[in-house]
Amino acid sequence: MMTKEEHIEYWLKTAKEDWETAQFLFQSKRYVYSLFFTHLTLEKTLKALWVRDNDGSIPPKTHNLVKLIQATNASLTDEQIGFLLQFNDFQLEGRYPDYKFEIHRRCDHDYSLTLLN
């Protein structure tokens, strides 16, 4: 059985791997997929925070970044919450292909670069 610290380490390690993938995809001009993997990076980082701040070691099975951060001791500004809300859009890309057309129109190089930075 994994310890709480091992669970946190797992989430952070896989978040780092996803961030590297997001950067590679951006360089390959696969902007929507880059933002999808950036969402995964944020989600896994927030799940590490959830494990840190809660009694259990298994975070909720949600992709909603705001819901995750609200279940931690972190305190964010309205601007930071808005950023997470904006990134919630990108978890849909990998799960609902019919969402693809709208999001592909929005995610050009400049828009994606702004979010990644």
Backbone as JSON, one array per atom type, in Angstrom:
{
  "sequence": "MMTKEEHIEYWLKTAKEDWETAQFLFQSKRYVYSLFFTHLTLEKTLKALWVRDNDGSIPPKTHNLVKLIQATNASLTDEQIGFLLQFNDFQLEGRYPDYKFEIHRRCDHDYSLTLLN",
  "N": [[0.84, -1.18, 0.0], [0.51, 2.23, -0.8], [2.03, 5.09, 0.69], [0.85, 8.27, 1.96], [2.65, 10.26, 1.14], [3.86, 8.95, -1.01], [1.72, 8.8, -2.76], [1.35, 11.52, -3.32], [3.81, 12.05, -4.56], [3.54, 10.4, -6.8], [1.42, 11.7, -8.22], [2.63, 14.19, -8.77], [4.9, 13.43, -10.25], [3.76, 12.25, -12.55], [2.39, 14.48, -13.48], [4.51, 16.11, -14.21], [5.56, 14.64, -16.36], [3.39, 14.84, -18.12], [3.43, 17.61, -18.56], [5.83, 17.87, -19.98], [5.09, 16.48, -22.27], [3.04, 18.17, -23.17], [4.52, 20.43, -23.89], [6.08, 19.39, -25.98], [4.05, 18.75, -27.82], [3.06, 21.31, -28.34], [5.27, 22.46, -29.63], [5.17, 20.93, -31.88], [3.07, 22.0, -33.15], [0.56, 21.13, -32.42], [-1.76, 22.3, -31.06], [-4.27, 22.16, -29.64], [-4.14, 19.64, -28.47], [-1.87, 19.99, -26.97], [-2.82, 21.81, -25.08], [-4.73, 20.18, -23.9], [-3.06, 18.29, -22.62], [-1.8, 20.04, -20.92], [-3.93, 20.7, -19.29], [-4.19, 18.18, -18.05], [-1.79, 18.2, -16.65], [-2.22, 20.29, -14.82], [-4.47, 19.24, -13.49], [-3.44, 16.88, -12.28], [-1.5, 17.98, -10.61], [-3.13, 19.45, -8.9], [-4.49, 17.33, -7.77], [-2.46, 16.18, -6.31], [-2.16, 18.21, -4.4], [-4.67, 17.95, -3.23], [-4.48, 15.42, -2.02], [-2.47, 16.02, -0.18], [-3.84, 17.81, 1.5], [-6.09, 16.55, 2.52], [-7.73, 13.88, 4.34], [-7.8, 11.36, 3.09], [-6.1, 9.33, 0.57], [-6.81, 9.07, -2.0], [-7.84, 11.06, -4.49], [-10.85, 12.85, -5.54], [-12.71, 11.55, -8.35], [-12.66, 13.47, -10.65], [-12.48, 15.88, -13.3], [-12.63, 18.5, -13.06], [-11.05, 21.38, -12.49], [-11.47, 23.57, -10.76], [-13.21, 22.57, -8.85], [-11.51, 20.7, -7.69], [-9.42, 22.35, -6.6], [-10.87, 23.81, -4.76], [-11.3, 21.97, -2.81], [-9.04, 21.89, -1.34], [-6.51, 23.38, 0.82], [-5.56, 25.58, -0.4], [-5.48, 28.99, -1.41], [-6.84, 31.0, -3.78], [-6.8, 33.74, -6.12], [-9.48, 35.59, -7.71], [-8.79, 35.87, -10.38], [-7.0, 33.73, -10.76], [-8.73, 31.58, -10.31], [-10.43, 31.99, -12.47], [-8.63, 31.41, -14.53], [-8.28, 28.64, -14.12], [-10.89, 27.82, -14.63], [-11.04, 28.45, -17.34], [-9.23, 26.59, -18.33], [-10.61, 24.26, -17.83], [-12.12, 23.77, -20.07], [-10.46, 22.39, -21.81], [-10.17, 19.76, -21.02], [-12.19, 18.43, -22.16], [-11.62, 17.94, -24.83], [-10.15, 15.54, -25.33], [-12.0, 13.67, -24.66], [-14.5, 14.06, -25.83], [-15.09, 14.03, -28.97], [-16.84, 15.53, -30.64], [-16.75, 18.06, -29.73], [-14.55, 19.09, -30.8], [-14.41, 20.81, -33.15], [-15.19, 23.47, -32.47], [-13.31, 24.14, -30.5], [-10.89, 23.86, -31.83], [-10.92, 25.99, -33.59], [-10.48, 28.13, -31.89], [-7.95, 27.71, -30.76], [-5.25, 28.75, -31.71], [-1.75, 29.39, -32.51], [-0.89, 31.75, -31.02], [-2.9, 32.11, -29.04], [-2.7, 29.67, -27.65], [-0.03, 29.76, -26.81], [-0.1, 31.94, -25.05], [-1.73, 30.89, -22.99], [-0.15, 28.69, -22.17], [2.11, 29.95, -21.2]],
  "CA": [[0.0, 0.0, 0.0], [1.3, 3.46, -0.91], [1.86, 6.09, 1.74], [0.35, 9.56, 1.5], [3.75, 10.91, 0.43], [4.04, 8.26, -2.29], [0.62, 9.23, -3.62], [1.68, 12.89, -3.76], [4.93, 11.92, -5.48], [2.99, 9.84, -8.03], [0.69, 12.74, -8.96], [3.57, 15.21, -9.25], [5.75, 12.83, -11.28], [3.0, 12.11, -13.8], [2.12, 15.84, -13.94], [5.73, 16.57, -14.89], [5.6, 13.94, -17.65], [2.36, 15.44, -18.98], [3.89, 18.94, -18.95], [6.81, 17.67, -21.04], [4.32, 16.12, -23.46], [2.36, 19.39, -23.62], [5.5, 21.28, -24.57], [6.41, 18.73, -27.25], [2.9, 18.91, -28.71], [3.01, 22.71, -28.77], [6.35, 22.64, -30.62], [4.72, 20.21, -33.07], [1.89, 22.74, -33.61], [-0.65, 20.39, -32.05], [-2.11, 23.22, -29.99], [-5.37, 21.68, -28.8], [-3.64, 18.51, -27.68], [-0.96, 20.58, -26.0], [-3.64, 22.37, -23.99], [-5.31, 19.03, -23.2], [-2.05, 17.75, -21.7], [-1.6, 21.04, -19.88], [-5.02, 20.46, -18.34], [-3.82, 17.01, -17.26], [-0.73, 18.64, -15.74], [-2.87, 21.04, -13.73], [-5.34, 18.32, -12.75], [-2.63, 16.0, -11.44], [-0.89, 18.81, -9.58], [-4.18, 19.73, -7.92], [-4.78, 16.08, -7.05], [-1.39, 16.08, -5.3], [-2.56, 19.13, -3.32], [-5.83, 17.36, -2.56], [-3.97, 14.36, -1.14], [-1.76, 16.71, 0.91], [-4.72, 18.57, 2.39], [-7.25, 15.77, 2.95], [-7.41, 12.67, 5.09], [-7.59, 10.22, 2.22], [-5.01, 9.37, -0.41], [-7.4, 8.95, -3.32], [-8.62, 12.26, -4.77], [-12.1, 12.6, -6.26], [-12.6, 11.25, -9.78], [-13.2, 14.61, -11.39], [-11.53, 16.61, -14.13], [-12.94, 19.9, -12.82], [-9.93, 21.97, -11.75], [-11.97, 24.45, -9.7], [-13.72, 21.69, -7.79], [-10.34, 20.13, -7.0], [-8.72, 23.36, -5.79], [-11.75, 24.2, -3.66], [-11.24, 20.93, -1.78], [-7.72, 21.96, -0.71], [-6.31, 24.55, 1.68], [-5.01, 26.66, -1.22], [-6.35, 30.15, -1.59], [-6.55, 31.6, -5.07], [-7.49, 34.97, -6.48], [-10.51, 35.4, -8.72], [-8.11, 35.71, -11.66], [-6.49, 32.36, -10.81], [-9.91, 30.7, -10.48], [-10.83, 32.17, -13.87], [-7.66, 30.66, -15.34], [-8.62, 27.22, -14.02], [-12.16, 27.64, -15.35], [-10.72, 28.47, -18.76], [-8.57, 25.33, -18.67], [-11.57, 23.16, -17.78], [-12.57, 23.51, -21.45], [-9.56, 21.53, -22.57], [-10.29, 18.35, -20.66], [-13.22, 17.85, -23.02], [-11.1, 17.59, -26.15], [-9.77, 14.14, -25.45], [-13.1, 12.8, -24.27], [-15.7, 14.31, -26.62], [-14.62, 14.51, -30.27], [-17.73, 16.49, -31.27], [-16.35, 19.36, -29.21], [-13.3, 19.4, -31.46], [-14.43, 21.88, -34.13], [-15.22, 24.77, -31.8], [-12.07, 24.39, -29.77], [-9.79, 24.0, -32.79], [-10.97, 27.36, -34.13], [-9.98, 29.05, -30.87], [-6.6, 27.39, -30.28], [-4.14, 28.97, -32.63], [-0.44, 29.5, -31.86], [-0.82, 32.84, -30.04], [-3.81, 31.81, -27.93], [-2.12, 28.56, -26.89], [1.21, 30.23, -26.16], [-0.51, 32.77, -23.91], [-2.17, 30.01, -21.9], [0.96, 27.89, -21.67], [2.98, 30.82, -20.41]],
  "C": [[0.89, 1.25, 0.0], [1.0, 4.39, 0.27], [1.29, 7.37, 1.11], [1.42, 10.28, 0.67], [3.99, 10.27, -0.93], [2.93, 8.63, -3.27], [0.9, 10.63, -4.18], [2.79, 12.84, -4.81], [4.45, 11.38, -6.83], [2.3, 10.93, -8.86], [1.64, 13.78, -9.54], [4.47, 14.68, -10.36], [4.99, 12.73, -12.6], [2.59, 13.48, -14.34], [3.32, 16.37, -14.71], [5.85, 15.92, -16.27], [4.58, 14.54, -18.62], [2.76, 16.84, -19.44], [4.93, 18.84, -20.07], [6.12, 17.31, -22.36], [3.61, 17.34, -24.03], [3.31, 20.3, -24.38], [5.89, 20.7, -25.93], [5.28, 18.93, -28.26], [2.78, 20.35, -29.22], [4.06, 22.96, -29.85], [5.99, 21.97, -31.95], [3.48, 20.85, -33.69], [0.6, 21.97, -33.42], [-1.25, 21.1, -30.82], [-3.22, 22.7, -29.07], [-4.9, 20.54, -27.91], [-2.63, 18.97, -26.64], [-1.73, 21.13, -24.8], [-4.36, 21.26, -23.21], [-4.31, 18.46, -22.2], [-1.67, 18.77, -20.62], [-2.7, 20.94, -18.84], [-4.7, 19.27, -17.45], [-2.74, 17.36, -16.24], [-1.33, 19.36, -14.53], [-3.71, 20.11, -12.86], [-4.52, 17.44, -11.8], [-1.92, 16.76, -10.33], [-1.91, 19.13, -8.49], [-4.57, 18.48, -7.14], [-3.69, 15.82, -6.0], [-1.7, 17.0, -4.12], [-3.74, 18.56, -2.53], [-5.37, 16.29, -1.57], [-3.26, 14.99, 0.06], [-2.73, 17.27, 1.95], [-5.92, 17.8, 2.92], [-6.8, 14.49, 3.63], [-7.11, 11.47, 4.19], [-6.41, 10.39, 1.29], [-5.53, 9.29, -1.83], [-8.28, 10.17, -3.59], [-9.91, 11.92, -5.51], [-11.85, 12.36, -7.75], [-13.32, 12.33, -10.56], [-12.09, 15.24, -12.2], [-11.7, 18.11, -13.92], [-11.87, 20.51, -11.91], [-10.39, 22.84, -10.59], [-12.49, 23.61, -8.53], [-12.57, 21.08, -6.99], [-9.67, 21.16, -6.09], [-9.56, 23.79, -4.6], [-11.74, 23.18, -2.53], [-9.85, 20.85, -1.13], [-7.65, 23.19, 0.19], [-5.75, 25.74, 0.89], [-6.02, 27.8, -1.34], [-5.92, 30.87, -2.86], [-7.33, 32.89, -5.26], [-8.59, 34.63, -7.48], [-9.89, 35.18, -10.1], [-7.57, 34.29, -11.82], [-7.62, 31.35, -10.99], [-10.4, 30.79, -11.92], [-9.93, 31.42, -14.83], [-7.99, 29.17, -15.31], [-9.93, 26.92, -14.74], [-11.92, 27.58, -16.85], [-10.08, 27.14, -19.17], [-9.51, 24.14, -18.57], [-12.07, 22.8, -19.17], [-11.73, 22.44, -22.14], [-9.58, 20.08, -22.14], [-11.33, 17.66, -21.54], [-12.67, 17.32, -24.34], [-10.8, 16.11, -26.3], [-10.91, 13.18, -25.19], [-14.32, 12.92, -25.16], [-15.31, 14.89, -27.98], [-15.54, 15.53, -30.93], [-17.47, 17.92, -30.81], [-15.18, 19.94, -29.99], [-13.35, 20.64, -32.36], [-14.4, 23.26, -33.49], [-13.89, 25.1, -31.16], [-10.88, 24.56, -30.71], [-9.76, 25.4, -33.4], [-10.31, 28.35, -33.17], [-8.48, 28.89, -30.61], [-5.54, 27.53, -31.36], [-2.84, 29.11, -31.82], [-0.43, 30.54, -30.74], [-1.68, 32.58, -28.82], [-3.2, 30.72, -27.04], [-0.87, 28.98, -26.16], [0.9, 31.08, -24.94], [-0.93, 31.91, -22.73], [-1.02, 29.21, -21.32], [1.93, 28.71, -20.84], [2.34, 31.16, -19.08]]
}
